[in-house]
Amino acid sequence: MEELKQRILAEGSVMSNDVLKLDAILNHQVDPQLIMRMGKEFADLYRTEGVTKVVTVESSGIPVAFTTAFELGVPLVFARRKKTLLADPDSLIERVPSFTKGIVTDIMLSRQFVTEQDRILFIDDIIANGDAARGMIRIIERSGATLLGVGIVIEKCFQSGAQAIRDQNIRLDSLVKITSLQDGQITFG
């Protein structure tokens, strides 16, 4: 997605050789028109696959997952990172480390919203080491649903997450691939 690449170059900030700050695009502020185009891109990739639900992890994946679900005409279900008083006690839970936050959290998905009849498209904003994505994949597998694929807005190819998922023979599509952040320069693949 050339438009997204240009926005990353203009509004992204390289924090280190491993971290790209995208608060102006994905993680704090979103451009609704750009997000809608991203959702359409993912929907077009999976339109003929029989998706019944789009799944994501809160919170940065929600806007793109929502627009993808909207384009496909299916519900969006998101896994929560914090347990609330109203949380389903029968939720599927995985403990996952967060690369950018530097903490370990639980992600929880209610069994009420994902069943073995579902055909799932998992959407997320960025994949680095892939811990959250692998946790979400384990939850989807335990639910009995069929995982059709994973859609990632930005894949950091120099980290192992996306390749580890592809190595499991899981389809993974990225809108933009970044091959390096060395010396403060963003290099696309």
N, C-alpha and C positions, 0 to 999 in steps of 0.2 A: 504494500500500500504506500505508494509514493508520497501522498499527502501526509500520512502519519510520519514517515521518515523526515520530511521537512519540518514538521512540528516538533519532533524530537530534537532535531538540530537547533531549532530556534529557541525552544523553551525548556529543554532538558538541561540538567546540570550534572556533570560527572563529579561525583564525590570522592571516588577512589578507582582503582583499576577493576573493582568488582561491583561498585554501586553507582547506579544512575538515578538521580532524583527526578521524578516526573510529576511533581505536585501540581503543576499548571496544566497537565494534560489528563492524568488518570487518578492520582491519589489524593487530591485535595479539592481540585477544581476540575470540572469537565465541560467540554464544549458539546452541547447537545447534538449539533449537526454532525460533528465528527464522530461522536459515539454512535449515532444512528447509522452512519456509513459503515462503521466497523461491524455493527450488528448485522447489517445487510450482507457484508462480505462473508461472515460466518454462516449466516442462513443460506446463502447461495451455495456454499460448499456442502451443506448437509440437507438441502431441501428435499432431495429424493430418497433420503435414508429412513424415513418414517420416525423421526424424532417425536417422542411424546412429552418429554420434559427437558428443560435446560436447567442445569445445576451449577452453582458456584459457591465460593466461600466468601463470607462477608469480610471486608466491605468493598474493597476496590474493584472486585470483579463484578459487582452488582450492576452498574450502569450498562456495560457491554453485554452482560448476560441478559439483562432485561430487554435490550433492543433486539438481541438475537431471538429471544423467545417471542417478542412481539412480531417480528418478521415471519417467524415460523407458525405463529398462531397457537402456541402451546404455553402451559404454565412455566413460571420460573420458580425454582426452589433453591433457597440458599442455606448453607450450613452455617450455624452460629458458632462464634468463638467464645461466647460467655453464657454460662448457664443462668437462667432467670427463674423466678418463682413459678412461671407458667410453662417451663420447659417440659417436654414430653419425657416422662421417666423411662420410656422404652426407646430412647434415641440410640442411633448408631453413633459410636464415639471413637475417635482416633486421636492420639496424642502426637502432635507434630511440632518440630522446631521451626521457627521463623527466621530466615536468613537476615532480612532487613531489620526486624525488630530485636533480634538477639535474645529471644525468649522461647519457651516451650508452651504451647497452648493446646487445649482440646478443641477439636472441631466436632460439632454435633449435628446430626441430621435426623429429623423425626421419621420413624418408619411409616407414619401416617401419610406422608407425601411422596414416597418413592416405593413402588411395589415391584414384584418380579415381572409384571406385565410391561413395565416401562422400558422405553428405549431412550437412553440418556445421552445428551450432549453436554459435556462439562466445559465451561468457559472460565478462563481466569485472565488476569491482567498481565502478569509477568511471571516467567519461569526462570529461576536461577538454579538452585540445587534440587528443586522439585519435591521437597519434603511435603508441603501442603497438598500438592497435586497427587502424590503417591498416597497420602492419607485419604484424600477424597476418593481416589480410585478404589482403595480397600473398602471404604464405606459402601460405595456403589456395588462392588462385588458381593459384599455381605448382605446387601438388600435383596439380591437375586435379580436385580434389573440388568439389562444389557447395556454396556457402555459402547456407544457407537464411535466416539472419538473425543478428543480434547482439542479445544480451540484456545490458543494463547495469543494475546495481543502482541506482546514483545517477548521474544525468546533470546536469552543470553546464551549464545552457542558456546561460549568459552567456559561455561559452567555445565555440570553434568546432568542437570534435571531432565531436560527434554530428551536427550539420548537414552537415559535410563528408562524412560517411558516407552520410547520407540523400541528399545531392546526387549520389552515385554510384548511386542507385536500389537501395540495399541496405536491407533492412528492419532497423530498429533499434527495440527495445522497451526502455523504462526502467520500473523499479518506482517510482522517485521522481525528480521533476524539481525541481532547485533553480534559481531564476531570479536570485537575488542573495545575496551575503554582505556587502553594503555595511553599514558602521557596526556590524559584529559581529552583525548580525541575519540569520538564515536565512529566506529567503522561498521558498516552494514555488510551483511552477507547476501 
